[in-house]
Structure formats: C-alpha cells, structure tokens
Amino acid sequence: EGRVRADPARVLMQRRLRLSSTFSVEYTHDNTGGVSHKHVDVRAVRGRGRSRLMEPVSEWIRWRFPAVRSLCPAALERRLRGERERLLLLDVRSAAEYEVSHLEGAVRIDPDTSDVGTVVKELGLTGGSEVKEVVCYCTAGYHASEMAERLDKALPPGRGSTRVYSLEGGLVSWANDGKPMVDSGGQTTALVHPYNKVWAQLLEPQYRAPL
C-alpha cells in the first residue's frame, strides 16, 4: 500500500477497479489530488485468505457510494434470525444469477431498471410500510450499493424509520463465510454465479457455479 501524487483531472479518468491475475484499486483519498493505491496478488492467496481480496473491493465501493449504509454478512444473519419480518431482501442481479442461488425470500430487481419510483410502490415502501430495513445485495456489492442509493432517494418523505442498506461484499462474502442460500427450486445450495471469470477469483473455488 502506498501513496503517490497525481493530477486531479487525470485521477478522475483513472478511478477504476482492475481485476486479472492481480488487481488494484485507485481512488482519490482527499481533495489534494492524492491517490491511495492498493494491490493484491490473487495467485498469492490461498484458502480462507481469499477474504483479503474483498477488502480493497469493498473499500472502493464504499468510496464510490459514501452515503450508502452497509451491513456485513454476520450482521445481516443476526437480523434474519431475530427480525425477519422487518426485513426486505432485494437481489440486484440478473435472472440467470438469481436462479443459481439467492438469499431465501429475496425479491429480484433488475440492476438496470430505470423507474425506481415504481419499484418503491410495487414493494410497498410508501408511508406506513411495515418494512423497516431494506437490504440490497448483488455479487460483490457495486450494483447493490447503486440500487440502495437510488432507492433511498426515491423513498417518500413519510417513510418513517425505514432504512436501506447494501450487503458488504455481496454474495461473494456471504458464500465464502459458508452462509445459507437457496436455488431457483428452493433447495439449499452453496454455489454462486460468479458474474464473470474476473469476479470468480473473489470466490472460494468450491463455491463457484459454472459460467
């Protein structure tokens, strides 16, 4: 991990997430134009150490969506055990990904949906809703955070105490922690659709569904 100086205009063009056999994350750290740079070698990670790969990814997502609240897998699991009736789980992935595995009871929302206002109404998230917490998730957290941000802005003023969260690390972290999921038939499964070959590197090999 290091710190370098860079032209802010150039930094705006360089903010990106790169994944290959190694990957790095670059983003502005403050208003001075400084850039924080993190680098992880995928080939050097073994066993449960793959959770290390998610750290810079999650940090980059938090930087990209600073207003979005997040829940770690352990916190969501506790809520599911004790306050399930207060939760609405939203799966922000494609139908093909959802069919492979999802959190039980989750409602799928297309990540490319443009009419979030209609989604809010269809989900009953208007004033007087019994739902108090909405948790969005996707593969690694980006689309979920993006949707959480949009939903939070679309909720009506009289929404009461309803809060919107993103599951930090997405199904990658959830699966890597050995937490429960179901497939399209409602059967328990440990597999996750990895989205593509690049994101598959974040998953423990035994949890990767075939692409």
C-alpha positions in Angstrom: 0.0 0.0 0.0 1.4 3.4 -0.9 0.6 7.0 -1.7 1.5 9.0 -4.8 0.8 12.4 -6.1 -1.2 12.8 -9.3 -3.0 15.5 -11.3 -6.7 15.5 -10.1 -8.0 15.7 -13.7 -6.1 12.6 -14.6 -7.2 10.9 -11.5 -10.8 11.4 -12.5 -10.1 9.4 -15.6 -8.1 6.7 -13.7 -10.6 5.9 -11.0 -11.3 2.3 -11.7 -11.3 -1.2 -10.5 -8.9 -3.6 -12.3 -9.0 -7.4 -11.9 -6.9 -10.0 -13.6 -4.5 -12.5 -12.0 -3.7 -9.4 -9.9 -5.9 -6.4 -9.3 -5.6 -3.0 -7.8 -7.9 -0.2 -6.7 -7.2 3.5 -7.3 -9.2 6.4 -5.9 -8.7 10.0 -4.6 -8.2 9.9 -0.9 -8.8 13.6 -0.2 -9.1 17.0 -2.0 -5.4 17.4 -2.6 -5.3 15.0 -5.5 -3.5 12.3 -3.6 -4.2 8.7 -4.7 -4.4 5.7 -2.4 -3.3 2.6 -4.2 -4.0 -0.9 -3.0 -2.7 -4.0 -4.8 -3.5 -7.7 -4.2 -1.9 -10.7 -6.0 -4.7 -13.2 -6.4 -2.2 -16.0 -7.1 -0.7 -15.5 -3.6 -4.0 -16.0 -1.8 -4.8 -19.5 -0.5 -7.7 -21.0 1.3 -9.8 -18.7 3.5 -7.4 -15.9 2.8 -9.5 -15.1 -0.2 -11.5 -12.8 2.1 -8.5 -10.5 1.8 -9.4 -9.9 -1.9 -12.7 -8.4 -1.0 -11.2 -5.7 1.3 -10.0 -3.3 -1.4 -13.0 -4.0 -3.5 -15.4 -3.2 -0.6 -13.3 -0.1 0.3 -13.6 1.1 -3.3 -17.4 0.6 -3.3 -17.7 2.5 0.0 -15.7 5.3 -1.6 -17.9 5.3 -4.7 -21.2 5.4 -2.6 -20.3 7.2 0.6 -23.9 7.8 1.6 -25.0 4.2 1.4 -25.3 2.3 4.7 -23.8 -1.2 4.7 -24.3 -4.4 6.6 -21.7 -7.1 6.9 -22.8 -10.8 6.4 -22.7 -11.5 10.1 -25.0 -8.5 10.9 -27.5 -9.5 8.3 -27.5 -13.1 9.5 -28.4 -11.9 13.0 -31.2 -9.8 11.7 -32.6 -12.7 9.7 -32.7 -14.8 12.8 -34.3 -12.2 15.0 -36.1 -9.6 12.9 -37.0 -11.3 9.7 -40.5 -9.7 9.4 -38.9 -6.3 9.5 -36.5 -7.0 6.5 -36.9 -6.8 2.8 -34.1 -8.5 0.8 -33.5 -7.3 -2.7 -31.4 -9.3 -5.1 -29.9 -6.8 -7.6 -28.7 -9.3 -10.3 -29.9 -10.9 -13.5 -32.4 -13.7 -13.6 -29.7 -16.2 -14.5 -27.7 -15.3 -11.4 -30.7 -15.4 -9.2 -31.7 -18.9 -10.4 -28.3 -20.3 -9.4 -28.6 -19.0 -5.8 -30.1 -16.2 -3.7 -31.0 -15.5 -0.1 -34.2 -17.2 0.8 -37.2 -14.8 0.5 -35.3 -12.3 -1.6 -37.1 -10.3 -4.3 -35.1 -9.9 -7.6 -34.8 -6.4 -9.1 -33.1 -5.8 -12.4 -30.0 -3.7 -11.8 -30.7 -1.8 -15.0 -34.3 -0.8 -14.0 -34.9 2.9 -14.7 -38.1 3.5 -12.9 -37.1 3.2 -9.2 -40.2 5.2 -8.2 -42.5 2.4 -9.5 -40.3 -0.2 -7.7 -40.8 1.6 -4.4 -44.6 1.5 -4.9 -44.6 -2.1 -6.0 -42.6 -3.2 -3.0 -44.9 -1.3 -0.7 -42.2 1.0 0.5 -44.5 4.0 0.8 -45.6 5.7 4.0 -46.9 3.3 6.6 -45.0 0.3 5.4 -44.3 -2.4 8.0 -40.8 -2.9 6.4 -38.2 -1.1 8.5 -35.0 -2.3 6.8 -34.3 -2.9 3.1 -31.1 -4.9 2.3 -29.8 -4.9 -1.3 -27.2 -7.4 -2.4 -25.5 -8.4 -5.7 -22.3 -10.4 -6.5 -19.8 -8.2 -4.8 -21.6 -5.0 -3.7 -21.4 -2.5 -6.5 -24.9 -2.9 -8.1 -26.4 -3.3 -4.7 -24.9 0.0 -3.4 -26.0 1.7 -6.6 -29.6 0.5 -6.1 -29.6 1.3 -2.4 -28.6 4.8 -3.2 -31.4 5.2 -5.8 -34.0 3.6 -3.5 -33.0 5.8 -0.6 -33.5 8.9 -2.8 -36.9 7.6 -4.1 -38.4 6.8 -0.8 -41.3 9.2 0.2 -40.8 11.8 2.9 -43.2 9.9 5.2 -41.2 6.7 5.1 -40.8 6.7 8.9 -37.7 4.8 10.1 -37.2 2.7 7.0 -33.5 2.3 6.2 -31.8 1.0 3.1 -28.6 -1.0 3.2 -26.2 -2.8 0.9 -24.7 -6.2 1.9 -21.0 -5.5 2.1 -19.1 -8.0 0.0 -22.3 -9.3 -1.6 -22.9 -13.0 -2.1 -19.2 -13.4 -2.6 -18.5 -12.7 1.1 -21.8 -14.4 2.2 -20.9 -17.6 0.4 -17.2 -17.5 1.4 -18.4 -17.4 5.0 -20.5 -20.5 4.4 -23.8 -18.8 5.0 -27.1 -20.3 3.6 -28.6 -19.8 0.2 -31.2 -21.5 -2.0 -31.5 -22.1 -5.7 -34.5 -21.5 -8.0 -36.1 -24.7 -6.7 -35.8 -23.6 -3.1 -33.1 -26.2 -2.4 -30.1 -25.3 -0.2 -27.0 -24.6 -2.3 -23.5 -23.3 -1.7 -22.9 -22.2 -5.2 -22.9 -18.6 -6.5 -23.0 -17.4 -10.1 -19.6 -15.5 -10.3 -20.9 -13.0 -12.9 -17.8 -13.4 -15.0 -14.3 -15.0 -14.9 -12.8 -12.0 -13.3 -15.2 -11.8 -10.3 -14.9 -15.5 -9.9 -11.5 -15.0 -8.5 -13.1 -13.5 -5.4 -15.0 -16.7 -4.6 -13.6 -19.8 -3.0 -13.3 -22.4 -5.8 -15.9 -24.7 -4.2 -18.5 -22.0 -4.3 -18.2 -21.0 -7.9 -21.0 -22.1 -10.2 -20.0 -22.8 -13.8 -20.3 -19.9 -16.2 
